[in-house]
Amino acid sequence: MFYSLKVKLDSYEIFIYFKHIAIFLRMVGKYNEYMNENIKEIRKTIILLAFLAVFFWGVISVVNAVRNVTNSVVEPVDLLSTRAAGFMNTTPTIIAQPQTIIREVSSLARLETIQYSLEKVITAEAGGGDVGLLFGDKLLFVAHGRVVAGIDLQKLTEDDVSIREGTLYVTLPQVEIFSYTLDNDKSYVYDRETGLFSKADANLETLARRTAQDEILKAALEDGILELAQVNAENYLVSFFRSLGYPDVVLEFSEQD
């Protein structure tokens, strides 16, 4: 009895052992199938990358070939253009006529008492809006200008000067702006953009310069250039008259018209 039980136990252990082996073999089989599928995908990826590398290499080769052909054609054309430009002398030649016409000669007695030097940035635009990208013209102009103010002593008359009880009384004309101009050596176009289908407007820079000149004058007036010019004139003329032997000087300014 003990012998038969032992035989049955050994048979059962053998059955379990082979069952585990079968499960293991099945797992190995599935693993091999999984690896085979992945190997196929990896091969596909490698083939695709190789194809793309060959394709891009071909594109680069074609571009280089076209570039070499273009350079071989453009270089002689550029050389011919350079020689033609040198032959035709495209540098502008400016000749002033010997005759000069004098329109007017005026005597001046201006006392310039102040000068402003200003910088103004002007944006000028033509054909902007929704079609600006196609037909617009826009520039950025940096303007440097000067504004000069003082007193025109030519307007001074005998009635404006008197001496009473040893005191010199002088009625001066109102201070005024003598000039406001742009410095062409320092003024320049900083940037300019034109539309895809438009050319640079020849009058746009001229309009920008005119606007800049007016804006420079406006800025000087807002900063009080006339008031400062009057103060400087008073200080200078008082010192000047005292140097002539008039210790007591009273200066007045005529009322504006």
Buried (B, 14 or more C-beta within 10 A) or exposed (E): EEEEEEEEEEEEEEEEEEEEEEEEEEEEEEEEEEEEEEEEEEEEEEEEEEEEEEEEEEEEEEEEEEEEEEEEEEEEEEEEEEEEEEEEEEEEEEEEEEEEEEEEEEEEEBBBBBBBEBBBEBEBBBBEEEEBEEBBBBBBBBBBBBBBBBBBBEBBEEEBEEEEEEEBBBBBBBBBBBEBEBEEEEBEBEEBEBBEEBEEBEEBBEBBBEBBBEBBBEBBBEEEBBEBBBBBBBEBBBEEBEEEEBEEBEBEBEEEE
